[in-house]
């Protein structure tokens, strides 16, 4: 779909945030790939009842600020958001400002009548990954022969067993001779952090002690290992740099979107599911198509 809008060079966007970093980062990534300036506005329903009314009012075509907590109503050419708490406000602002409404995740419960809607395959859409935008962090220099590791943490569907992570780290230190770099994440358990610290890394980030993100540098390694617990981390890994991506499987409590996403990407050569060996899987997904929509 090509939008009937002014040239990209003259556009500006309003990003609506529900306070969730993963959702906000997708909206920022979209605007950066498009190359438009943006401002961020936090929105929220007044209550659960107001949100329930939001679903109903959307189907009735009724849009009012009365359902939302007070916020300054900005205007732009595009209104961009991800997350169910933003979609009603997205349409409200787009209608009042005669802007284009853009949703970056499946708007379950709401009408899908956005000007542009992107949904991931694991959620019934066509996009294989989440929107992401990585830039070099300038923290460590990695290249051919080097390996980097990103360790997340347990969530609602995945456990993270110390012995399983240890087996992967042992493999890396036994089979790679170049630089070895690692970062943990906000959800990484302390016991896993202690395990990580017991290895002689060339570069190390323990997030609980130093909350920085070196992934923009890690994607330049020859191999990048990422645990399976984050669609955001996996999306970033396969959308930038040159690394062969190895996804470390975790013990799942039930069928889930992470595994569905990873298996789809593995079939297309974007990554390899680590099974005691590595493989060539350095295909990248590029978001350059975004500019072709305008």
N, C-alpha and C positions, 0 to 999 in steps of 0.2 A: 504494500500500500504506500503510495507516494502522497504525502500530505500537501495540501494547498496552503502553503505558508510562505512568509517572507524568507529571504536568503538566510542561511545559517549564520552568516557573519553579523547579521543585525538582530539575531534572536537573543532572548534571555529566558532563563528557566526559573521556576519556583519548585523547590524540592520539599515535599512534605515528609516529615519524620514522625514515626511512632515511638521513638526513643530506643529502638533496637538497632544496634550497630550494624548487624548483618544486612538489614533492610536498607538502612541509610547508605551504606557503602555501595550497594547496587545502583541506587539512584545517582550517586555522585559519579560512579563509573560511566553510566550512560551519558551523562552530560559531558564528561571529559572526552569520551570517544567521539561525541558529536562536535565538541569544540565550542560549547556555549557557556557563558558565565551563568552562575546560579546563586540563589540565596536559599537558606534552609529555614523552614518554619515548622515548629513542633505542633502537632494537632492531636486531639484526643476527644473521645466522646465523654459526655458529662457523667455517664453511668452505664452499667450493663444494659439497663432498660433502654437508654437512649440509643445504644448500639443496635439493639434488636429493632427499634423503630427505624434506624438507619437502613437496615436491609429492606424493610417494608416500604419506606418512603422512596427508596431508590427504584423499586419496581413500579411505584405509582408516579414516578417522575417529580417528586416533591423534594426540594433542596432548601434547607434552612440552617442558619448558624445556631438556632436554638438547641439543636442536639449536641453541639460541640462546646467544649470549654472555650472561654474567650481567647481569641488570638487576632493579631493584626492580619487583615485580609490583603495580601499583596497581589500584584498582577504581573503577569509575564506572558510570553508567547507560548510557553509550554508549562504544564503542571505534571511533575514526575513523582511517582511514589511506588513503594512496595510495602505490602502488609495490609491486613484487613481493616485495621483501625484508620487507615488513610484514604481509602477509596471513595467513601462518601464525600469527604472534604475535597478530594481531588476533583470530582465532578461538580461540586458546588462552586469552587473557585474557577474552574474552566468555563462554566456557563456564565458566571458573572463578569469574567474578564474577556470572554470570547477567545479563550486560549484553547490549545490542543491538550487533551488529557491522555496521559501515558501511564500504563500500569505495567510493572515489571515482574509480577508474580500472578498466579492464578487467583482471580477475585472470587473465591468461592462464596456463594450466597448472594452476591451482587450481580446485576446485569453486566454482560461483557461488552457493553456499547461504548468502550473507550475509543479514542481516535487511533491509538496504537496499544496493543496488548501483547506482552511477551510472557509466555509461561514455559517452564522447564518440562522436558520430556517426562521426568519422573512424576510430574504433576499433571500430566495430560496435555502438555503443550508440545512445541516443536524445538525449543532451544535446548541444546545438550548440556549447557552449563549456566551458572548464574552470571550476571553481568559483573565484571571485575576490571580493575585498571591498576596495573603494577608499574612502578617506576623504580629505578635503582635506588637502593637505600644508602649506598656509599659506606657500608659498615665493614664489609669483607669482600675480597676479590677472589672469585672462584672461576675455574675454567675446566678444560678437558682433563680428565683423570681425577677430578675432585668429586666428592659426594657430600650432599647436604641432607639433613633429616629434620622433618617438622612433626612434632609429637603433640597431639591434641589431648583429649581426655574423655572419660566416660560421659555418656548422656542417657537420654530416656531409653535408647534401644541398644546401646553398646556398653559392654564392660571393657576394662583395660587391665589385663593381667600382667603383672610384673615379669613373669617368666617368658611370656610371649614377646614382650618388647625387648627383653634381654637377648632372646634368640636372634632377633633382627640386628641388634647392635653388635652382637658377637660376629655375625656374618659380615657386617660392614667392615669391622676392624680386621677380620681375617682375609678379606678379599680385595680391599681397596688400598692402594699405596699412596695416593695423593692426599691433599688436604681433606679434612673431615670437619664439617660444621653442623651444629644442631641448634634448634630453638624449641622451647616448650611453649605452651599457650596458657591463657587464663584458666582453663579447666583442667590442666594437668595436675594430678594428685601429687602430694609431697613425696610419697614413696617412689613414684616414677621419676620425679625430679632428682631425688637422691641417687637413684640408679643411673641416670644420665650423667650426673656429676662424677661418678666413679670411673668414667672413661677419659682417656687423654685426648680431648678434642683440640683441634687447632683454633677453632672459634666456637664459642658457646654463649647462648642466651638462656638464662633461667628466668622465665617471664615474671614469676612472683618477686624476683629480686631486681629485675631490670626490664620493665614493660616496654620493649621496643620490638619492631617487626622487621627482621632482615630478609623476608621472603623475596623482596625485589632483587636482592643479590643472589639468593640461593638458586633461583631459576637458571642461573648461568653455569651451574655445576654440570658435570657430565651425567650424574644421576641424582635425582631428588626423590627421597622417600617421604611419603605423607601418610599419616594414619587415616583410616576410613571414616572418622567420626564427624567430618565437617565438609558440607558441600561447598562452602566458601573457599576453604583452603585448597580443595581439589580443583575448583574452577580456576583459581589463580594459578595453580601449578601448570595447568594445560593451556593457559591462554597467554603466556608470556615466556620469554627467554628461549633456551635451547635444550633444557635438560630432558633426559629420558625419565619419565615419571613412573615410580613404583609405589603403588598404593598398598599399605600394610593392612590386611584384613583383621578385624576384631571379632570377638565373640558376640553374636547378635542375640537379643532376647526374642525377636520376632522379625518377620519380613519388614523391610523398611525402604525408604526413598534413597538412602545413601547407597545401598547395594545395587538398587535398580539403576541409579545414575552411573555408578562405577562400571558395572558390567556393560552398559551401553557404550561408554567411552572406550573400554578395553576392546570391544569388537571393532571399533573404528580406528584403533591404533594410537589413540591419544595417551593411553597409559597401559601399564601392565600390572596385574594383581600379583603381588609378591608371593611366590610359592616355594621359596628356598633357592631361587635363582632369579637373575635379572634378565631383561629382554630389551630390545630396541623399541622404544615407544616414545618418540619425540615429536609426533605430529602436534601442531598447535591450532587452536580455534581462535580466529581473529574476528574482532567486532567492527571491522571496517565497513561492513554492510550498513551500519547505522546511518552514515551520511547519505547513502543512496535512497533513504526513505524520504528525503526532503528536497 
